[in-house]
Amino acid sequence: MKICPICKTKFDDSAEFCPQCKAQLEEVKTAAPQKKEKIPKSFWFTILGVFGFILLVILVYNIIYAGVA
Ligand SMILES: [Zn+2]
């Protein structure tokens, strides 16, 4: 699909110029809409790893602390 940059009218791919504005049409990518910033899977693994590490530290700390007390 193509679109006129001036009047924003949509045309077929076969069209080259807007018949009203005589402007060259711009290619419109319909397949890929605005890319939303997706959170990568690795991010969740990192969060999970950090939380797991904190939990482990707390657990180990509690064990050591309980042993002392
Ligand atoms: Zn136009």
N, CA, C, O and the ligand as a Tripos MOL2 file, in Angstrom:
@<TRIPOS>MOLECULE
protein
  277   275    70     0     0
PROTEIN
NO_CHARGES

@<TRIPOS>ATOM
      1 N           0.8440   -1.1930    0.0000 N.3       1 MET1
      2 CA          0.0000    0.0000    0.0000 C.3       1 MET1
      3 C           0.8810    1.2440    0.0000 C.2       1 MET1
      4 O           1.9540    1.2770    0.6030 O.2       1 MET1
      5 N           0.3840    2.2770   -0.7050 N.am      2 LYS2
      6 CA          1.1240    3.5390   -0.7380 C.3       2 LYS2
      7 C           0.2270    4.6640   -0.2510 C.2       2 LYS2
      8 O          -0.9990    4.5820   -0.3190 O.2       2 LYS2
      9 N           0.8570    5.6990    0.2340 N.am      3 ILE3
     10 CA          0.0970    6.8230    0.7780 C.3       3 ILE3
     11 C           0.6930    8.1380    0.2800 C.2       3 ILE3
     12 O           1.9060    8.2840    0.1360 O.2       3 ILE3
     13 N          -0.1950    9.0750    0.0270 N.am      4 CYS4
     14 CA          0.2550   10.4020   -0.3910 C.3       4 CYS4
     15 C           0.7400   11.1600    0.8430 C.2       4 CYS4
     16 O           0.0190   11.2550    1.8360 O.2       4 CYS4
     17 N           1.9640   11.7010    0.7830 N.am      5 PRO5
     18 CA          2.4930   12.4070    1.9590 C.3       5 PRO5
     19 C           1.7790   13.7280    2.2370 C.2       5 PRO5
     20 O           1.8990   14.2960    3.3220 O.2       5 PRO5
     21 N           1.0380   14.2040    1.2430 N.am      6 ILE6
     22 CA          0.3820   15.5130    1.4230 C.3       6 ILE6
     23 C          -1.0600   15.3440    1.9060 C.2       6 ILE6
     24 O          -1.4370   15.8920    2.9420 O.2       6 ILE6
     25 N          -1.8730   14.5810    1.1490 N.am      7 CYS7
     26 CA         -3.2880   14.4750    1.5160 C.3       7 CYS7
     27 C          -3.5970   13.1910    2.2820 C.2       7 CYS7
     28 O          -4.7290   12.9780    2.7170 O.2       7 CYS7
     29 N          -2.5860   12.3380    2.4450 N.am      8 LYS8
     30 CA         -2.7060   11.1020    3.2260 C.3       8 LYS8
     31 C          -3.7170   10.1030    2.6390 C.2       8 LYS8
     32 O          -4.2490    9.2400    3.3380 O.2       8 LYS8
     33 N          -3.9580   10.2520    1.3440 N.am      9 THR9
     34 CA         -4.8490    9.3090    0.6840 C.3       9 THR9
     35 C          -4.0820    8.0300    0.3830 C.2       9 THR9
     36 O          -2.9190    8.0660   -0.0170 O.2       9 THR9
     37 N          -4.7480    6.9060    0.5800 N.am     10 LYS10
     38 CA         -4.0880    5.6270    0.3650 C.3      10 LYS10
     39 C          -4.3380    5.1350   -1.0540 C.2      10 LYS10
     40 O          -5.4320    5.2970   -1.5940 O.2      10 LYS10
     41 N          -3.3210    4.5350   -1.6480 N.am     11 PHE11
     42 CA         -3.4060    4.0210   -3.0040 C.3      11 PHE11
     43 C          -2.8340    2.6150   -3.0520 C.2      11 PHE11
     44 O          -2.2060    2.1300   -2.1110 O.2      11 PHE11
     45 N          -3.0830    1.9770   -4.2080 N.am     12 ASP12
     46 CA         -2.5100    0.6520   -4.4210 C.3      12 ASP12
     47 C          -1.0040    0.7760   -4.6470 C.2      12 ASP12
     48 O          -0.4730    1.8640   -4.8680 O.2      12 ASP12
     49 N          -0.3330   -0.3810   -4.5840 N.am     13 ASP13
     50 CA          1.1080   -0.3970   -4.8120 C.3      13 ASP13
     51 C           1.4600    0.0260   -6.2330 C.2      13 ASP13
     52 O           2.5570    0.5250   -6.4850 O.2      13 ASP13
     53 N           0.5210   -0.1770   -7.1640 N.am     14 SER14
     54 CA          0.7920    0.1360   -8.5670 C.3      14 SER14
     55 C           0.8420    1.6380   -8.8040 C.2      14 SER14
     56 O           1.4680    2.0920   -9.7620 O.2      14 SER14
     57 N           0.1950    2.4090   -7.9470 N.am     15 ALA15
     58 CA          0.1700    3.8580   -8.1110 C.3      15 ALA15
     59 C           1.5290    4.4490   -7.7580 C.2      15 ALA15
     60 O           2.2130    3.9850   -6.8460 O.2      15 ALA15
     61 N           1.9000    5.4810   -8.5010 N.am     16 GLU16
     62 CA          3.1890    6.1320   -8.2640 C.3      16 GLU16
     63 C           3.0130    7.5460   -7.7280 C.2      16 GLU16
     64 O           3.7550    7.9980   -6.8550 O.2      16 GLU16
     65 N           2.0000    8.2410   -8.2770 N.am     17 PHE17
     66 CA          1.8010    9.6300   -7.8740 C.3      17 PHE17
     67 C           0.3530    9.8530   -7.4540 C.2      17 PHE17
     68 O          -0.5470    9.1590   -7.9270 O.2      17 PHE17
     69 N           0.1340   10.7970   -6.5870 N.am     18 CYS18
     70 CA         -1.2110   11.1640   -6.1950 C.3      18 CYS18
     71 C          -1.8170   12.0060   -7.3110 C.2      18 CYS18
     72 O          -1.2270   13.0050   -7.7220 O.2      18 CYS18
     73 N          -2.9760   11.6170   -7.7980 N.am     19 PRO19
     74 CA         -3.5860   12.3630   -8.9060 C.3      19 PRO19
     75 C          -4.0080   13.7720   -8.4970 C.2      19 PRO19
     76 O          -4.1880   14.6350   -9.3560 O.2      19 PRO19
     77 N          -4.1640   14.0070   -7.2310 N.am     20 GLN20
     78 CA         -4.6080   15.3340   -6.7680 C.3      20 GLN20
     79 C          -3.4280   16.2570   -6.4870 C.2      20 GLN20
     80 O          -3.4180   17.4170   -6.9020 O.2      20 GLN20
     81 N          -2.4320   15.7270   -5.7760 N.am     21 CYS21
     82 CA         -1.3110   16.5660   -5.3570 C.3      21 CYS21
     83 C          -0.1100   16.4260   -6.2880 C.2      21 CYS21
     84 O           0.8260   17.2210   -6.2090 O.2      21 CYS21
     85 N          -0.1240   15.4380   -7.1570 N.am     22 LYS22
     86 CA          1.0000   15.1470   -8.0480 C.3      22 LYS22
     87 C           2.2640   14.8370   -7.2500 C.2      22 LYS22
     88 O           3.3850   15.0060   -7.7300 O.2      22 LYS22
     89 N           2.0550   14.3920   -6.0530 N.am     23 ALA23
     90 CA          3.1990   14.0810   -5.2100 C.3      23 ALA23
     91 C           3.5250   12.6000   -5.3160 C.2      23 ALA23
     92 O           2.6460   11.7740   -5.5590 O.2      23 ALA23
     93 N           4.7870   12.2780   -5.1320 N.am     24 GLN24
     94 CA          5.2020   10.8820   -5.1710 C.3      24 GLN24
     95 C           4.7110   10.1870   -3.9120 C.2      24 GLN24
     96 O           4.8610   10.6800   -2.7940 O.2      24 GLN24
     97 N           4.1180    9.0180   -4.1390 N.am     25 LEU25
     98 CA          3.5310    8.2920   -3.0130 C.3      25 LEU25
     99 C           4.6180    7.6100   -2.1990 C.2      25 LEU25
    100 O           5.6590    7.2110   -2.7220 O.2      25 LEU25
    101 N           4.3540    7.4910   -0.9310 N.am     26 GLU26
    102 CA          5.2970    6.8260   -0.0410 C.3      26 GLU26
    103 C           4.7840    5.4370    0.3040 C.2      26 GLU26
    104 O           3.5860    5.1960    0.4510 O.2      26 GLU26
    105 N           5.7370    4.5490    0.4240 N.am     27 GLU27
    106 CA          5.4070    3.1590    0.7710 C.3      27 GLU27
    107 C           4.9100    3.0870    2.2160 C.2      27 GLU27
    108 O           5.4870    3.6830    3.1260 O.2      27 GLU27
    109 N           3.8340    2.3460    2.3910 N.am     28 VAL28
    110 CA          3.3090    2.1580    3.7460 C.3      28 VAL28
    111 C           3.4630    0.6910    4.1080 C.2      28 VAL28
    112 O           3.0100   -0.1940    3.3830 O.2      28 VAL28
    113 N           4.0980    0.4540    5.2200 N.am     29 LYS29
    114 CA          4.2740   -0.9310    5.6660 C.3      29 LYS29
    115 C           3.1390   -1.2870    6.6080 C.2      29 LYS29
    116 O           3.0810   -0.8260    7.7480 O.2      29 LYS29
    117 N           2.2470   -2.1110    6.1090 N.am     30 THR30
    118 CA          1.0910   -2.5000    6.9230 C.3      30 THR30
    119 C           1.3890   -3.7350    7.7690 C.2      30 THR30
    120 O           0.7660   -3.9660    8.8050 O.2      30 THR30
    121 N           2.3500   -4.5140    7.3060 N.am     31 ALA31
    122 CA          2.6560   -5.7690    7.9970 C.3      31 ALA31
    123 C           3.2370   -5.5090    9.3820 C.2      31 ALA31
    124 O           2.9250   -6.2030   10.3500 O.2      31 ALA31
    125 N           4.0870   -4.4910    9.4490 N.am     32 ALA32
    126 CA          4.7410   -4.2130   10.7340 C.3      32 ALA32
    127 C           4.2470   -2.8840   11.2810 C.2      32 ALA32
    128 O           4.7820   -1.8320   10.9320 O.2      32 ALA32
    129 N           3.2480   -2.9200   12.1210 N.am     33 PRO33
    130 CA          2.8130   -1.6880   12.7760 C.3      33 PRO33
    131 C           3.8650   -1.2130   13.7630 C.2      33 PRO33
    132 O           4.8650   -1.8930   13.9950 O.2      33 PRO33
    133 N           3.6400   -0.0620   14.3310 N.am     34 GLN34
    134 CA          4.6200    0.5340   15.2400 C.3      34 GLN34
    135 C           5.1700   -0.4990   16.2150 C.2      34 GLN34
    136 O           4.4440   -1.1320   16.9820 O.2      34 GLN34
    137 N           6.4770   -0.6340   16.1460 N.am     35 LYS35
    138 CA          7.1260   -1.6390   16.9890 C.3      35 LYS35
    139 C           7.0310   -1.2200   18.4410 C.2      35 LYS35
    140 O           7.6000   -0.2140   18.8630 O.2      35 LYS35
    141 N           6.3010   -2.0150   19.1850 N.am     36 LYS36
    142 CA          6.2310   -1.7310   20.6190 C.3      36 LYS36
    143 C           7.4400   -2.3430   21.2870 C.2      36 LYS36
    144 O           7.8700   -3.4480   20.9560 O.2      36 LYS36
    145 N           7.9670   -1.6100   22.2180 N.am     37 GLU37
    146 CA          9.1580   -2.1130   22.8970 C.3      37 GLU37
    147 C           8.8060   -3.3450   23.7080 C.2      37 GLU37
    148 O           8.2240   -3.2770   24.7910 O.2      37 GLU37
    149 N           9.1870   -4.4660   23.1330 N.am     38 LYS38
    150 CA          8.9060   -5.7290   23.8110 C.3      38 LYS38
    151 C          10.0080   -6.0270   24.8000 C.2      38 LYS38
    152 O          11.1910   -5.8260   24.5250 O.2      38 LYS38
    153 N           9.6050   -6.5020   25.9350 N.am     39 ILE39
    154 CA         10.5980   -6.8660   26.9320 C.3      39 ILE39
    155 C          11.1670   -8.2220   26.5400 C.2      39 ILE39
    156 O          10.4260   -9.1980   26.4240 O.2      39 ILE39
    157 N          12.4690   -8.2880   26.3390 N.am     40 PRO40
    158 CA         13.0660   -9.5550   25.9350 C.3      40 PRO40
    159 C          12.9800  -10.5950   27.0460 C.2      40 PRO40
    160 O          12.9430  -10.2840   28.2370 O.2      40 PRO40
    161 N          12.9490  -11.8490   26.5900 N.am     41 LYS41
    162 CA         12.8220  -12.9480   27.5550 C.3      41 LYS41
    163 C          13.9780  -12.9620   28.5350 C.2      41 LYS41
    164 O          13.8200  -13.3140   29.7040 O.2      41 LYS41
    165 N          15.1490  -12.5710   28.0400 N.am     42 SER42
    166 CA         16.3360  -12.5900   28.8910 C.3      42 SER42
    167 C          16.1680  -11.6560   30.0820 C.2      42 SER42
    168 O          16.7420  -11.8730   31.1500 O.2      42 SER42
    169 N          15.3660  -10.6110   29.8750 N.am     43 PHE43
    170 CA         15.1330   -9.6620   30.9700 C.3      43 PHE43
    171 C          14.4510  -10.3560   32.1380 C.2      43 PHE43
    172 O          14.8230  -10.1660   33.2960 O.2      43 PHE43
    173 N          13.4320  -11.1750   31.8090 N.am     44 TRP44
    174 CA         12.7080  -11.8850   32.8710 C.3      44 TRP44
    175 C          13.5910  -12.9160   33.5440 C.2      44 TRP44
    176 O          13.4830  -13.1510   34.7470 O.2      44 TRP44
    177 N          14.4680  -13.5330   32.7590 N.am     45 PHE45
    178 CA         15.3990  -14.4970   33.3510 C.3      45 PHE45
    179 C          16.3480  -13.7910   34.3020 C.2      45 PHE45
    180 O          16.7120  -14.3250   35.3490 O.2      45 PHE45
    181 N          16.7450  -12.5750   33.9180 N.am     46 THR46
    182 CA         17.6330  -11.7950   34.7810 C.3      46 THR46
    183 C          16.9240  -11.4450   36.0730 C.2      46 THR46
    184 O          17.4900  -11.5850   37.1570 O.2      46 THR46
    185 N          15.6730  -10.9860   35.9590 N.am     47 ILE47
    186 CA         14.8800  -10.6380   37.1470 C.3      47 ILE47
    187 C          14.7330  -11.8690   38.0360 C.2      47 ILE47
    188 O          14.9250  -11.8140   39.2510 O.2      47 ILE47
    189 N          14.3850  -12.9850   37.3880 N.am     48 LEU48
    190 CA         14.2070  -14.2410   38.1140 C.3      48 LEU48
    191 C          15.5050  -14.6310   38.8110 C.2      48 LEU48
    192 O          15.4930  -15.0680   39.9620 O.2      48 LEU48
    193 N          16.6140  -14.4720   38.1140 N.am     49 GLY49
    194 CA         17.9180  -14.8060   38.6640 C.3      49 GLY49
    195 C          18.2600  -13.9280   39.8480 C.2      49 GLY49
    196 O          18.7670  -14.4070   40.8620 O.2      49 GLY49
    197 N          17.9840  -12.6400   39.7180 N.am     50 VAL50
    198 CA         18.2810  -11.6810   40.7920 C.3      50 VAL50
    199 C          17.4350  -12.0130   42.0230 C.2      50 VAL50
    200 O          17.9340  -12.0390   43.1480 O.2      50 VAL50
    201 N          16.1380  -12.2670   41.7860 N.am     51 PHE51
    202 CA         15.2460  -12.5910   42.8960 C.3      51 PHE51
    203 C          15.6560  -13.9010   43.5510 C.2      51 PHE51
    204 O          15.6380  -14.0360   44.7740 O.2      51 PHE51
    205 N          16.0220  -14.8490   42.7240 N.am     52 GLY52
    206 CA         16.4690  -16.1390   43.2370 C.3      52 GLY52
    207 C          17.7180  -15.9800   44.0780 C.2      52 GLY52
    208 O          17.8680  -16.6150   45.1220 O.2      52 GLY52
    209 N          18.6220  -15.1140   43.6070 N.am     53 PHE53
    210 CA         19.8670  -14.8690   44.3170 C.3      53 PHE53
    211 C          19.5950  -14.2100   45.6630 C.2      53 PHE53
    212 O          20.1800  -14.5820   46.6800 O.2      53 PHE53
    213 N          18.6940  -13.2190   45.6550 N.am     54 ILE54
    214 CA         18.3440  -12.5150   46.9010 C.3      54 ILE54
    215 C          17.7190  -13.4990   47.8910 C.2      54 ILE54
    216 O          18.0460  -13.4990   49.0780 O.2      54 ILE54
    217 N          16.8250  -14.3270   47.3830 N.am     55 LEU55
    218 CA         16.1700  -15.3300   48.2280 C.3      55 LEU55
    219 C          17.2030  -16.2690   48.8360 C.2      55 LEU55
    220 O          17.1410  -16.6290   50.0110 O.2      55 LEU55
    221 N          18.1580  -16.6530   47.9870 N.am     56 LEU56
    222 CA         19.2070  -17.5690   48.4380 C.3      56 LEU56
    223 C          20.0510  -16.9090   49.5210 C.2      56 LEU56
    224 O          20.3900  -17.5290   50.5290 O.2      56 LEU56
    225 N          20.3850  -15.6380   49.2960 N.am     57 VAL57
    226 CA         21.1930  -14.8900   50.2750 C.3      57 VAL57
    227 C          20.4490  -14.8010   51.6040 C.2      57 VAL57
    228 O          21.0250  -15.0250   52.6690 O.2      57 VAL57
    229 N          19.1500  -14.4670   51.5240 N.am     58 ILE58
    230 CA         18.3260  -14.3610   52.7400 C.3      58 ILE58
    231 C          18.2860  -15.7070   53.4510 C.2      58 ILE58
    232 O          18.4200  -15.7850   54.6720 O.2      58 ILE58
    233 N          18.1020  -16.7570   52.6710 N.am     59 LEU59
    234 CA         18.0120  -18.1070   53.2320 C.3      59 LEU59
    235 C          19.3160  -18.4840   53.9220 C.2      59 LEU59
    236 O          19.3190  -18.9500   55.0620 O.2      59 LEU59
    237 N          20.4240  -18.2750   53.2140 N.am     60 VAL60
    238 CA         21.7430  -18.6050   53.7690 C.3      60 VAL60
    239 C          22.0080  -17.7550   55.0050 C.2      60 VAL60
    240 O          22.5190  -18.2430   56.0130 O.2      60 VAL60
    241 N          21.6510  -16.4700   54.9130 N.am     61 TYR61
    242 CA         21.8510  -15.5460   56.0220 C.3      61 TYR61
    243 C          21.0630  -16.0090   57.2390 C.2      61 TYR61
    244 O          21.5720  -15.9910   58.3590 O.2      61 TYR61
    245 N          19.8220  -16.4210   57.0170 N.am     62 ASN62
    246 CA         18.9700  -16.9020   58.1010 C.3      62 ASN62
    247 C          19.5360  -18.1630   58.7330 C.2      62 ASN62
    248 O          19.5080  -18.3310   59.9530 O.2      62 ASN62
    249 N          20.0520  -19.0500   57.8840 N.am     63 ILE63
    250 CA         20.6240  -20.2990   58.3850 C.3      63 ILE63
    251 C          21.8360  -20.0070   59.2690 C.2      63 ILE63
    252 O          21.9810  -20.5530   60.3620 O.2      63 ILE63
    253 N          22.7060  -19.1200   58.7550 N.am     64 ILE64
    254 CA         23.9140  -18.7600   59.5170 C.3      64 ILE64
    255 C          23.5300  -18.0500   60.8060 C.2      64 ILE64
    256 O          24.0610  -18.3400   61.8780 O.2      64 ILE64
    257 N          22.5910  -17.1090   60.6780 N.am     65 TYR65
    258 CA         22.1470  -16.3160   61.8400 C.3      65 TYR65
    259 C          21.4980  -17.2080   62.8820 C.2      65 TYR65
    260 O          21.7280  -17.0540   64.0810 O.2      65 TYR65
    261 N          20.6810  -18.1470   62.4090 N.am     66 ALA66
    262 CA         19.9910  -19.0800   63.3100 C.3      66 ALA66
    263 C          21.0260  -19.9780   63.9890 C.2      66 ALA66
    264 O          20.8560  -20.3490   65.1500 O.2      66 ALA66
    265 N          22.0860  -20.3260   63.2800 N.am     67 GLY67
    266 CA         23.1200  -21.1800   63.8210 C.3      67 GLY67
    267 C          23.8820  -20.4630   64.9310 C.2      67 GLY67
    268 O          24.2440  -21.0680   65.9400 O.2      67 GLY67
    269 N          24.1190  -19.1740   64.7360 N.am     68 VAL68
    270 CA         24.8610  -18.3820   65.7170 C.3      68 VAL68
    271 C          23.9980  -18.1650   66.9430 C.2      68 VAL68
    272 O          24.4490  -18.3190   68.0780 O.2      68 VAL68
    273 N          22.7430  -17.8030   66.6920 N.am     69 ALA69
    274 CA         21.8270  -17.5060   67.8010 C.3      69 ALA69
    275 C          21.2580  -18.7900   68.3450 C.2      69 ALA69
    276 O          20.4620  -18.7640   69.2840 O.2      69 ALA69
    277 ZN         -2.3140   13.6320   -2.3760 Zn       70 ZN70
@<TRIPOS>BOND
     1     1     2 1
     2     2     3 1
     3     3     4 2
     4     3     5 am
     5     5     6 1
     6     6     7 1
     7     7     8 2
     8     7     9 am
     9     9    10 1
    10    10    11 1
    11    11    12 2
    12    11    13 am
    13    13    14 1
    14    14    15 1
    15    15    16 2
    16    15    17 am
    17    17    18 1
    18    18    19 1
    19    19    20 2
    20    19    21 am
    21    21    22 1
    22    22    23 1
    23    23    24 2
    24    23    25 am
    25    25    26 1
    26    26    27 1
    27    27    28 2
    28    27    29 am
    29    29    30 1
    30    30    31 1
    31    31    32 2
    32    31    33 am
    33    33    34 1
    34    34    35 1
    35    35    36 2
    36    35    37 am
    37    37    38 1
    38    38    39 1
    39    39    40 2
    40    39    41 am
    41    41    42 1
    42    42    43 1
    43    43    44 2
    44    43    45 am
    45    45    46 1
    46    46    47 1
    47    47    48 2
    48    47    49 am
    49    49    50 1
    50    50    51 1
    51    51    52 2
    52    51    53 am
    53    53    54 1
    54    54    55 1
    55    55    56 2
    56    55    57 am
    57    57    58 1
    58    58    59 1
    59    59    60 2
    60    59    61 am
    61    61    62 1
    62    62    63 1
    63    63    64 2
    64    63    65 am
    65    65    66 1
    66    66    67 1
    67    67    68 2
    68    67    69 am
    69    69    70 1
    70    70    71 1
    71    71    72 2
    72    71    73 am
    73    73    74 1
    74    74    75 1
    75    75    76 2
    76    75    77 am
    77    77    78 1
    78    78    79 1
    79    79    80 2
    80    79    81 am
    81    81    82 1
    82    82    83 1
    83    83    84 2
    84    83    85 am
    85    85    86 1
    86    86    87 1
    87    87    88 2
    88    87    89 am
    89    89    90 1
    90    90    91 1
    91    91    92 2
    92    91    93 am
    93    93    94 1
    94    94    95 1
    95    95    96 2
    96    95    97 am
    97    97    98 1
    98    98    99 1
    99    99   100 2
   100    99   101 am
   101   101   102 1
   102   102   103 1
   103   103   104 2
   104   103   105 am
   105   105   106 1
   106   106   107 1
   107   107   108 2
   108   107   109 am
   109   109   110 1
   110   110   111 1
   111   111   112 2
   112   111   113 am
   113   113   114 1
   114   114   115 1
   115   115   116 2
   116   115   117 am
   117   117   118 1
   118   118   119 1
   119   119   120 2
   120   119   121 am
   121   121   122 1
   122   122   123 1
   123   123   124 2
   124   123   125 am
   125   125   126 1
   126   126   127 1
   127   127   128 2
   128   127   129 am
   129   129   130 1
   130   130   131 1
   131   131   132 2
   132   131   133 am
   133   133   134 1
   134   134   135 1
   135   135   136 2
   136   135   137 am
   137   137   138 1
   138   138   139 1
   139   139   140 2
   140   139   141 am
   141   141   142 1
   142   142   143 1
   143   143   144 2
   144   143   145 am
   145   145   146 1
   146   146   147 1
   147   147   148 2
   148   147   149 am
   149   149   150 1
   150   150   151 1
   151   151   152 2
   152   151   153 am
   153   153   154 1
   154   154   155 1
   155   155   156 2
   156   155   157 am
   157   157   158 1
   158   158   159 1
   159   159   160 2
   160   159   161 am
   161   161   162 1
   162   162   163 1
   163   163   164 2
   164   163   165 am
   165   165   166 1
   166   166   167 1
   167   167   168 2
   168   167   169 am
   169   169   170 1
   170   170   171 1
   171   171   172 2
   172   171   173 am
   173   173   174 1
   174   174   175 1
   175   175   176 2
   176   175   177 am
   177   177   178 1
   178   178   179 1
   179   179   180 2
   180   179   181 am
   181   181   182 1
   182   182   183 1
   183   183   184 2
   184   183   185 am
   185   185   186 1
   186   186   187 1
   187   187   188 2
   188   187   189 am
   189   189   190 1
   190   190   191 1
   191   191   192 2
   192   191   193 am
   193   193   194 1
   194   194   195 1
   195   195   196 2
   196   195   197 am
   197   197   198 1
   198   198   199 1
   199   199   200 2
   200   199   201 am
   201   201   202 1
   202   202   203 1
   203   203   204 2
   204   203   205 am
   205   205   206 1
   206   206   207 1
   207   207   208 2
   208   207   209 am
   209   209   210 1
   210   210   211 1
   211   211   212 2
   212   211   213 am
   213   213   214 1
   214   214   215 1
   215   215   216 2
   216   215   217 am
   217   217   218 1
   218   218   219 1
   219   219   220 2
   220   219   221 am
   221   221   222 1
   222   222   223 1
   223   223   224 2
   224   223   225 am
   225   225   226 1
   226   226   227 1
   227   227   228 2
   228   227   229 am
   229   229   230 1
   230   230   231 1
   231   231   232 2
   232   231   233 am
   233   233   234 1
   234   234   235 1
   235   235   236 2
   236   235   237 am
   237   237   238 1
   238   238   239 1
   239   239   240 2
   240   239   241 am
   241   241   242 1
   242   242   243 1
   243   243   244 2
   244   243   245 am
   245   245   246 1
   246   246   247 1
   247   247   248 2
   248   247   249 am
   249   249   250 1
   250   250   251 1
   251   251   252 2
   252   251   253 am
   253   253   254 1
   254   254   255 1
   255   255   256 2
   256   255   257 am
   257   257   258 1
   258   258   259 1
   259   259   260 2
   260   259   261 am
   261   261   262 1
   262   262   263 1
   263   263   264 2
   264   263   265 am
   265   265   266 1
   266   266   267 1
   267   267   268 2
   268   267   269 am
   269   269   270 1
   270   270   271 1
   271   271   272 2
   272   271   273 am
   273   273   274 1
   274   274   275 1
   275   275   276 2
@<TRIPOS>SUBSTRUCTURE
     1 MET1         2 RESIDUE 1 A MET
     2 LYS2         6 RESIDUE 1 A LYS
     3 ILE3        10 RESIDUE 1 A ILE
     4 CYS4        14 RESIDUE 1 A CYS
     5 PRO5        18 RESIDUE 1 A PRO
     6 ILE6        22 RESIDUE 1 A ILE
     7 CYS7        26 RESIDUE 1 A CYS
     8 LYS8        30 RESIDUE 1 A LYS
     9 THR9        34 RESIDUE 1 A THR
    10 LYS10       38 RESIDUE 1 A LYS
    11 PHE11       42 RESIDUE 1 A PHE
    12 ASP12       46 RESIDUE 1 A ASP
    13 ASP13       50 RESIDUE 1 A ASP
    14 SER14       54 RESIDUE 1 A SER
    15 ALA15       58 RESIDUE 1 A ALA
    16 GLU16       62 RESIDUE 1 A GLU
    17 PHE17       66 RESIDUE 1 A PHE
    18 CYS18       70 RESIDUE 1 A CYS
    19 PRO19       74 RESIDUE 1 A PRO
    20 GLN20       78 RESIDUE 1 A GLN
    21 CYS21       82 RESIDUE 1 A CYS
    22 LYS22       86 RESIDUE 1 A LYS
    23 ALA23       90 RESIDUE 1 A ALA
    24 GLN24       94 RESIDUE 1 A GLN
    25 LEU25       98 RESIDUE 1 A LEU
    26 GLU26      102 RESIDUE 1 A GLU
    27 GLU27      106 RESIDUE 1 A GLU
    28 VAL28      110 RESIDUE 1 A VAL
    29 LYS29      114 RESIDUE 1 A LYS
    30 THR30      118 RESIDUE 1 A THR
    31 ALA31      122 RESIDUE 1 A ALA
    32 ALA32      126 RESIDUE 1 A ALA
    33 PRO33      130 RESIDUE 1 A PRO
    34 GLN34      134 RESIDUE 1 A GLN
    35 LYS35      138 RESIDUE 1 A LYS
    36 LYS36      142 RESIDUE 1 A LYS
    37 GLU37      146 RESIDUE 1 A GLU
    38 LYS38      150 RESIDUE 1 A LYS
    39 ILE39      154 RESIDUE 1 A ILE
    40 PRO40      158 RESIDUE 1 A PRO
    41 LYS41      162 RESIDUE 1 A LYS
    42 SER42      166 RESIDUE 1 A SER
    43 PHE43      170 RESIDUE 1 A PHE
    44 TRP44      174 RESIDUE 1 A TRP
    45 PHE45      178 RESIDUE 1 A PHE
    46 THR46      182 RESIDUE 1 A THR
    47 ILE47      186 RESIDUE 1 A ILE
    48 LEU48      190 RESIDUE 1 A LEU
    49 GLY49      194 RESIDUE 1 A GLY
    50 VAL50      198 RESIDUE 1 A VAL
    51 PHE51      202 RESIDUE 1 A PHE
    52 GLY52      206 RESIDUE 1 A GLY
    53 PHE53      210 RESIDUE 1 A PHE
    54 ILE54      214 RESIDUE 1 A ILE
    55 LEU55      218 RESIDUE 1 A LEU
    56 LEU56      222 RESIDUE 1 A LEU
    57 VAL57      226 RESIDUE 1 A VAL
    58 ILE58      230 RESIDUE 1 A ILE
    59 LEU59      234 RESIDUE 1 A LEU
    60 VAL60      238 RESIDUE 1 A VAL
    61 TYR61      242 RESIDUE 1 A TYR
    62 ASN62      246 RESIDUE 1 A ASN
    63 ILE63      250 RESIDUE 1 A ILE
    64 ILE64      254 RESIDUE 1 A ILE
    65 TYR65      258 RESIDUE 1 A TYR
    66 ALA66      262 RESIDUE 1 A ALA
    67 GLY67      266 RESIDUE 1 A GLY
    68 VAL68      270 RESIDUE 1 A VAL
    69 ALA69      274 RESIDUE 1 A ALA
    70 ZN70       277 GROUP 0 **** ****
